[in-house]
């Protein structure tokens, strides 16, 4: 299975089903390099936003390509076909011979319509050597394009062309060399076309009326959602929170569900805590005079979200680190607040904060030199899909007496990922 691109055909090497809690990802040639279409691919897989999970019954995959595909939507048709072939055990691997080679391009929408794409002439021209090679060989080559892009430039003899207005599924490939796929379950679009049509005209009147009401309701919701989305992209989460509180609950709940689907995955932020101690276990204050270095020791979680240092002797500082384990850039905000032991209870110092845009596997550190009276510290980390001064202020004010304009506890409902941890010094 090949994706037609303006840089030349790209092979779909393999599709691997992942655990349901792992976000879908598109990678280059079996490596850890994440491709630019990865976020779009994840949405194309997900229930609600895409098609693949509905048609295959599984919602998390890794897609490996042998070349870069970093933009556009024309990869959707070949990727959808490849998923259905893989589900039938009929997708050839990198070193396996293929009885039928498919070169495809096209965008596929939620109703399984195959939409037109740009650069068709260039894609066919870039595929020229492949087309000529396949036409001259024993293998069979099928080119699939959107109906709106047909006809395409003249193809060599032996190369067949299919132009789809709607996604036709695997059964349509049988006459082109996929006879063993003819009994595959048809796509939902094909199943709908084969369903029996009601005869009563009144049913259609009711359906038309309901459709008109639904369309009007959707238009109103879409207008409100566009306003909310503008606030989110501006990083104005306080105004977004206020607008959602005032909105009609079903409308705000629907938008909140979309936000949750777009938010960085819960595992996007991982937290590490490391102790920095003097090598000779002596005091930190005289370390320079003793010419003694620091030894770093990573702490294991004592229980989920809780760390502890067993011995204060020689403990000079703690480094708190968050790592972006997701597959896309996130804007991370990190705050650490030491807690002090006082005669009348525990008090807190001002928060130490850091903020940065993190690439996948990027890290953000906060190192805190713990005062002698420190009994521990608390950590708050935020990952958002867009930058926001409000989020920076929110994490910076977690130890202040005055509340911030944005409540930390409200963030998970606004498409922002929140991670917290507590550290005790015994």
C-alpha positions as a printed NumPy array, in Angstrom:
array([[  0.   ,   0.   ,   0.   ],
       [  1.458,   3.328,  -1.136],
       [  0.539,   6.931,  -0.345],
       [  0.835,   9.205,  -3.383],
       [  2.617,  12.436,  -2.375],
       [  4.146,  15.335,  -4.273],
       [  7.585,  14.094,  -3.129],
       [  7.015,  10.558,  -4.426],
       [  5.19 ,   7.421,  -3.221],
       [  5.501,   6.556,   0.488],
       [  5.047,   2.945,   1.608],
       [  2.827,   2.002,   4.545],
       [  5.182,  -0.499,   6.178],
       [  3.061,  -1.801,   9.039],
       [  0.15 ,  -1.045,  11.343],
       [  0.44 ,  -2.176,  14.956],
       [ -2.439,  -2.281,  17.433],
       [ -1.493,  -0.647,  20.758],
       [ -3.039,  -0.674,  24.232],
       [ -6.253,   1.346,  24.379],
       [ -4.738,   3.975,  26.71 ],
       [ -1.835,   4.698,  24.329],
       [ -2.442,   7.542,  21.853],
       [ -2.182,   6.614,  18.185],
       [  1.053,   7.765,  16.528],
       [  2.604,   7.863,  13.052],
       [  6.363,   7.19 ,  12.939],
       [  9.148,   7.119,  10.357],
       [ 10.564,   3.76 ,   9.263],
       [ 10.185,   1.935,  12.601],
       [ 12.066,   4.636,  14.543],
       [ 11.013,   6.977,  17.36 ],
       [ 10.751,   9.889,  14.894],
       [  7.179,  11.181,  15.046],
       [  5.777,  12.389,  11.718],
       [  3.992,  15.703,  11.235],
       [  0.669,  13.984,  10.461],
       [  0.717,  12.128,  13.778],
       [ -1.859,  14.307,  15.548],
       [ -4.148,  14.239,  12.518],
       [ -3.713,  10.471,  12.297],
       [ -4.692,  10.083,  15.969],
       [ -7.867,  12.093,  15.327],
       [ -8.576,   9.992,  12.21 ],
       [ -8.38 ,   6.862,  14.367],
       [-10.358,   8.111,  17.376],
       [-14.047,   7.484,  17.861],
       [-16.027,  10.684,  17.476],
       [-13.487,  12.508,  15.311],
       [-12.408,   9.781,  12.896],
       [-13.361,   6.556,  11.136],
       [-10.79 ,   3.861,  11.835],
       [-11.874,   2.908,  15.363],
       [-15.49 ,   2.586,  14.189],
       [-14.565,   0.337,  11.256],
       [-11.936,  -1.847,  12.955],
       [-13.236,  -1.976,  16.528],
       [ -9.915,  -0.802,  17.976],
       [ -8.9  ,   2.746,  18.923],
       [ -5.096,   2.864,  19.268],
       [ -2.453,   2.118,  16.636],
       [  1.101,   2.81 ,  15.554],
       [  1.503,   3.568,  11.839],
       [  4.972,   3.178,  10.259],
       [  5.825,   4.819,   6.914],
       [  9.07 ,   4.541,   4.962],
       [  9.119,   8.262,   4.121],
       [  7.954,  11.585,   5.498],
       [  4.346,  12.713,   5.212],
       [  4.085,  15.858,   7.293],
       [  0.962,  17.679,   6.163],
       [ -2.361,  17.686,   4.368],
       [ -5.142,  15.116,   4.505],
       [ -4.588,  13.15 ,   1.282],
       [ -2.969,  10.288,   3.238],
       [ -6.361,   9.403,   4.749],
       [ -7.704,   7.197,   1.92 ],
       [ -4.62 ,   4.93 ,   1.632],
       [ -4.247,   4.754,   5.424],
       [ -7.905,   3.772,   5.859],
       [ -7.555,   1.066,   3.205],
       [ -4.357,  -0.167,   4.862],
       [ -6.123,  -0.464,   8.23 ],
       [ -8.903,  -2.589,   6.752],
       [ -6.358,  -4.746,   4.903],
       [ -4.371,  -5.153,   8.119],
       [ -7.519,  -6.158,  10.02 ],
       [ -8.034,  -8.911,   7.391],
       [ -4.372, -10.008,   7.602],
       [ -3.904,  -8.916,   3.983],
       [ -1.493,  -5.972,   4.332],
       [  1.954,  -6.914,   3.018],
       [  4.865,  -6.132,   5.318],
       [  8.136,  -4.407,   4.291],
       [  9.772,  -7.655,   3.063],
       [  6.663,  -9.474,   1.862],
       [  5.605,  -9.75 ,  -1.804],
       [  2.271,  -8.144,  -2.688],
       [ -0.175,  -9.712,  -5.154],
       [ -1.745,  -6.283,  -5.639],
       [ -0.001,  -2.912,  -5.258],
       [ -2.263,   0.047,  -4.477],
       [ -1.249,   3.698,  -4.924],
       [ -3.901,   5.985,  -3.446],
       [ -4.6  ,   9.56 ,  -2.419],
       [ -7.693,  11.281,  -1.059],
       [ -9.278,  12.879,   1.977],
       [-12.099,  10.892,   3.641],
       [-14.669,  12.759,   5.699],
       [-16.915,  11.54 ,   8.517],
       [-19.618,  10.44 ,   6.026],
       [-17.002,   8.432,   4.083],
       [-17.055,  10.788,   1.12 ],
       [-13.725,  10.879,  -0.709],
       [-12.839,  14.523,  -1.179],
       [-10.632,  16.105,  -3.829],
       [ -6.957,  16.728,  -3.09 ],
       [ -4.401,  19.116,  -4.556],
       [ -1.246,  18.358,  -6.536],
       [ -2.666,  15.324,  -8.359],
       [ -0.632,  15.837, -11.545],
       [  2.577,  16.198,  -9.544],
       [  1.806,  13.082,  -7.49 ],
       [  1.286,  10.991, -10.608],
       [  4.429,  12.445, -12.21 ],
       [  6.498,  11.638,  -9.089],
       [  5.123,   8.097,  -9.197],
       [  6.16 ,   7.704, -12.873],
       [  9.077,   5.305, -12.313],
       [  6.946,   3.123, -10.03 ],
       [  4.073,   3.089, -12.518],
       [  6.364,   2.107, -15.372],
       [  8.072,  -0.594, -13.292],
       [  4.816,  -2.121, -12.113],
       [  3.259,  -1.992, -15.575],
       [  6.244,  -3.864, -17.037],
       [  6.392,  -6.46 , -14.266],
       [  4.207,  -9.349, -13.211],
       [  2.56 ,  -7.565, -10.301],
       [ -0.702,  -5.696, -10.627],
       [ -0.968,  -1.988,  -9.795],
       [ -4.169,  -0.172,  -8.92 ],
       [ -4.375,   3.615,  -8.579],
       [ -7.27 ,   5.001,  -6.481],
       [ -8.118,   8.721,  -6.546],
       [-11.115,  10.919,  -5.622],
       [-13.812,  11.125,  -8.301],
       [-13.386,  14.91 ,  -8.27 ],
       [ -9.747,  14.483,  -9.365],
       [-10.517,  12.158, -12.278],
       [ -9.415,  11.772, -14.987],
       [ -5.708,  11.806, -14.189],
       [ -2.75 ,  11.853, -16.556],
       [ -2.443,   8.88 , -18.896],
       [ -1.337,   5.737, -17.071],
       [  0.836,   2.963, -18.56 ],
       [ -0.827,  -0.194, -19.86 ],
       [ -1.417,  -2.651, -17.054],
       [ -2.124,   0.054, -14.478],
       [ -5.783,   0.281, -13.512],
       [ -7.523,   3.392, -12.181],
       [-10.443,   3.647,  -9.755],
       [-12.109,   6.978,  -8.949],
       [-14.187,   6.97 ,  -5.761],
       [-16.85 ,   9.458,  -4.773],
       [-17.393,   7.528,  -1.549],
       [-15.173,   5.075,   0.253],
       [-16.067,   1.698,  -1.269],
       [-14.241,  -0.671,   1.087],
       [-12.28 ,  -3.824,   0.355],
       [-14.969,  -5.54 ,  -1.695],
       [-14.308,  -3.076,  -4.528],
       [-10.731,  -4.405,  -4.862],
       [-11.757,  -7.962,  -5.798],
       [-11.824,  -7.417,  -9.561],
       [ -8.349,  -5.903,  -9.424],
       [ -6.539,  -8.815,  -7.804],
       [ -7.974,  -8.974,  -4.307],
       [-10.404, -11.837,  -4.864],
       [ -9.824, -13.158,  -1.344],
       [-11.079,  -9.831,   0.035],
       [-14.482,  -9.992,  -1.67 ],
       [-16.154, -11.433,   1.432],
       [-14.739,  -8.778,   3.769],
       [-17.293,  -6.876,   5.816],
       [-18.375,  -3.838,   3.765],
       [-17.823,  -0.338,   5.078],
       [-20.664,   1.441,   6.833],
       [-21.202,   3.586,   3.753],
       [-21.766,   0.501,   1.579],
       [-23.991,  -1.076,   4.226],
       [-26.152,   2.054,   4.28 ],
       [-26.482,   1.965,   0.491],
       [-27.762,  -1.64 ,   0.657],
       [-30.318,  -1.023,   3.42 ],
       [-34.002,  -1.129,   2.591],
       [-35.61 ,   2.267,   2.049],
       [-38.854,   3.083,   3.891],
       [-41.829,   3.435,   1.604],
       [-43.997,   5.801,   3.637],
       [-43.661,   9.441,   2.557],
       [-44.644,  10.654,   6.006],
       [-41.526,   9.068,   7.47 ],
       [-39.411,  11.189,   5.171],
       [-41.291,  14.331,   6.164],
       [-40.581,  13.605,   9.816],
       [-36.957,  12.851,   9.039],
       [-36.637,  16.076,   7.035],
       [-38.157,  18.114,   9.866],
       [-35.883,  16.536,  12.451],
       [-32.901,  17.096,  10.162],
       [-33.806,  20.79 ,   9.81 ],
       [-34.102,  21.174,  13.581],
       [-30.816,  19.328,  14.1  ],
       [-29.096,  21.466,  11.463],
       [-30.283,  24.671,  13.107],
       [-29.179,  23.421,  16.513],
       [-25.816,  22.351,  15.161],
       [-25.291,  25.728,  13.482],
       [-25.964,  27.517,  16.775],
       [-23.664,  25.142,  18.648],
       [-20.957,  25.508,  16.   ],
       [-21.054,  29.304,  16.305],
       [-20.698,  29.094,  20.085],
       [-17.975,  26.443,  19.787],
       [-16.03 ,  28.675,  17.372],
       [-16.093,  31.461,  19.988],
       [-14.946,  29.05 ,  22.696],
       [-12.217,  27.687,  20.454],
       [-10.942,  31.222,  19.817],
       [-10.629,  31.752,  23.587],
       [ -8.767,  28.46 ,  23.973],
       [ -6.3  ,  29.262,  21.175],
       [ -5.675,  32.673,  22.777],
       [ -4.879,  30.915,  26.053],
       [ -7.741,  32.757,  27.806],
       [ -8.859,  29.784,  29.871],
       [-10.527,  31.946,  32.521],
       [-12.904,  33.453,  29.96 ],
       [-13.435,  30.012,  28.404],
       [-14.307,  28.554,  31.812],
       [-16.774,  31.363,  32.489],
       [-18.399,  30.986,  29.054],
       [-18.853,  27.222,  29.475],
       [-20.42 ,  27.698,  32.92 ],
       [-23.018,  30.053,  31.416],
       [-23.761,  27.944,  28.318],
       [-26.566,  25.445,  27.851],
       [-25.24 ,  22.328,  29.687],
       [-25.585,  19.841,  26.785],
       [-23.74 ,  22.256,  24.463],
       [-20.905,  22.888,  26.921],
       [-20.698,  19.147,  27.695],
       [-20.283,  18.36 ,  23.988],
       [-17.519,  20.942,  23.614],
       [-15.843,  19.68 ,  26.81 ],
       [-15.801,  16.177,  25.303],
       [-14.067,  17.546,  22.195],
       [-11.551,  19.362,  24.4  ],
       [-10.81 ,  16.151,  26.265],
       [-10.16 ,  14.349,  22.97 ],
       [ -7.725,  17.087,  21.85 ],
       [ -5.944,  17.518,  25.202],
       [ -2.459,  16.083,  25.739],
       [ -2.849,  12.483,  26.911],
       [ -2.836,  11.836,  30.645],
       [  0.555,  10.165,  30.266],
       [  1.951,  13.191,  28.389],
       [  3.68 ,  14.409,  31.559],
       [  5.838,  12.067,  33.612],
       [  7.379,  13.279,  36.873],
       [ 10.852,  12.424,  38.212],
       [ 12.306,  13.493,  41.574],
       [ 16.083,  13.441,  42.16 ],
       [ 18.043,  14.105,  45.362],
       [ 21.355,  16.007,  45.266],
       [ 23.516,  15.07 ,  48.261],
       [ 27.109,  15.761,  49.273],
       [ 29.416,  12.903,  48.35 ],
       [ 30.773,  12.691,  51.911],
       [ 27.335,  13.044,  53.62 ],
       [ 28.603,  16.227,  55.291],
       [ 26.816,  19.544,  55.5  ],
       [ 25.968,  21.461,  52.372],
       [ 27.142,  24.747,  53.831],
       [ 30.82 ,  23.719,  53.967],
       [ 30.894,  21.622,  50.82 ],
       [ 32.965,  24.095,  48.794],
       [ 35.644,  24.299,  51.455],
       [ 35.857,  20.507,  51.529],
       [ 36.009,  20.328,  47.72 ],
       [ 33.209,  17.773,  47.712],
       [ 30.853,  17.208,  44.808],
       [ 27.188,  16.275,  44.703],
       [ 25.762,  12.827,  44.105],
       [ 22.432,  12.519,  42.29 ],
       [ 19.954,   9.808,  43.284],
       [ 16.601,   9.378,  41.573],
       [ 13.776,   8.634,  43.994],
       [ 11.23 ,   5.919,  43.381],
       [  7.59 ,   6.644,  44.122],
       [  6.744,   5.583,  47.667],
       [  3.162,   5.439,  46.46 ],
       [  1.516,   7.003,  43.372],
       [  2.288,  10.718,  43.322],
       [  4.236,  10.638,  46.627],
       [  8.015,  10.715,  47.126],
       [ 10.08 ,  10.905,  50.273],
       [ 13.673,  11.525,  51.317],
       [ 14.596,   9.258,  54.207],
       [ 17.585,  11.207,  55.572],
       [ 18.192,  14.941,  55.69 ],
       [ 21.948,  14.575,  56.376],
       [ 23.886,  15.834,  53.366],
       [ 20.721,  16.679,  51.412],
       [ 21.381,  19.933,  49.543],
       [ 18.678,  20.185,  46.89 ],
       [ 15.896,  18.407,  45.069],
       [ 15.416,  18.478,  41.289],
       [ 11.913,  18.009,  39.974],
       [ 11.643,  17.124,  36.287],
       [  8.693,  16.654,  33.953],
       [  9.081,  14.927,  30.578],
       [  6.758,  15.188,  27.599],
       [  5.934,  11.545,  26.843],
       [  3.342,  12.485,  24.238],
       [  3.741,  12.594,  20.483],
       [  3.308,  16.339,  19.928],
       [  4.618,  19.646,  21.252],
       [  3.095,  20.789,  24.557],
       [  3.457,  24.011,  26.525],
       [  4.509,  22.981,  30.011],
       [  4.3  ,  24.963,  33.243],
       [  5.918,  23.669,  36.432],
       [  5.791,  24.99 ,  39.996],
       [  7.385,  23.676,  43.218],
       [  6.503,  25.005,  46.665],
       [  8.6  ,  23.985,  49.722],
       [  6.698,  23.556,  52.999],
       [  8.323,  24.78 ,  56.23 ],
       [  7.817,  23.413,  59.725],
       [  6.813,  26.113,  62.202],
       [  5.787,  26.003,  65.81 ],
       [  2.202,  26.8  ,  64.803],
       [  2.069,  24.407,  61.836],
       [  3.438,  24.306,  58.289],
       [  3.915,  27.383,  56.113],
       [  4.919,  27.679,  52.472],
       [  7.507,  29.688,  50.601],
       [  6.76 ,  31.329,  47.232],
       [  6.574,  28.919,  44.318],
       [  9.608,  28.291,  42.113],
       [  8.354,  28.09 ,  38.527],
       [  9.521,  27.227,  35.027],
       [  7.754,  27.227,  31.648],
       [  8.783,  25.969,  28.213],
       [  7.512,  24.483,  24.965],
       [  8.483,  20.8  ,  25.038],
       [  9.026,  18.611,  22.005],
       [  8.306,  14.881,  22.438],
       [ 10.713,  13.554,  25.1  ],
       [ 11.671,  17.135,  26.022],
       [ 12.202,  17.931,  29.724],
       [ 11.61 ,  20.836,  32.088],
       [ 13.426,  21.071,  35.458],
       [ 12.978,  22.983,  38.68 ],
       [ 15.767,  22.623,  41.25 ],
       [ 15.044,  23.745,  44.797],
       [ 17.598,  24.176,  47.587],
       [ 15.578,  23.07 ,  50.6  ],
       [ 15.848,  25.253,  53.725],
       [ 16.776,  23.529,  56.972],
       [ 13.212,  23.842,  58.219],
       [ 11.702,  22.299,  55.075],
       [  9.484,  19.279,  55.674],
       [  8.682,  18.672,  52.038],
       [  7.389,  20.233,  48.866],
       [  4.453,  20.059,  46.495],
       [  4.667,  20.027,  42.71 ],
       [  2.152,  21.078,  40.085],
       [  2.77 ,  20.489,  36.353],
       [  0.54 ,  21.554,  33.47 ],
       [  0.643,  20.556,  29.796],
       [ -1.443,  22.576,  27.33 ],
       [ -1.686,  22.437,  23.522],
       [ -1.147,  26.209,  23.255],
       [  0.773,  28.888,  25.231],
       [ -1.053,  30.848,  27.927],
       [  0.173,  33.589,  30.293],
       [ -2.802,  32.684,  32.492],
       [ -1.439,  29.186,  33.057],
       [  1.953,  30.619,  34.013],
       [  0.287,  32.934,  36.527],
       [ -1.919,  30.133,  37.835],
       [  0.973,  27.813,  38.738],
       [  2.921,  30.746,  40.155],
       [  0.123,  31.646,  42.556],
       [ -0.485,  28.241,  44.114],
       [  1.228,  29.343,  47.353],
       [ -0.198,  32.885,  47.373],
       [ -2.95 ,  34.008,  49.717],
       [ -4.858,  35.647,  46.859],
       [ -6.538,  33.182,  44.458],
       [ -5.585,  33.406,  40.79 ],
       [ -7.997,  34.259,  37.987],
       [ -7.951,  30.594,  36.979],
       [ -8.611,  27.695,  39.363],
       [ -6.096,  24.859,  38.92 ],
       [ -8.778,  22.272,  39.653],
       [-10.833,  23.44 ,  36.653],
       [ -8.067,  22.862,  34.088],
       [ -8.715,  19.182,  33.216],
       [-12.172,  20.178,  31.979],
       [-10.674,  22.83 ,  29.687],
       [ -8.439,  20.589,  27.578],
       [ -5.37 ,  20.969,  29.827],
       [ -3.468,  18.058,  31.394],
       [ -2.594,  18.382,  35.092],
       [ -0.033,  16.345,  37.058],
       [  0.689,  16.758,  40.773],
       [  3.134,  15.218,  43.221],
       [  4.083,  15.545,  46.902],
       [  7.548,  15.144,  48.401],
       [  8.269,  14.682,  52.109],
       [ 11.649,  15.162,  53.82 ],
       [ 11.888,  12.919,  56.918]])
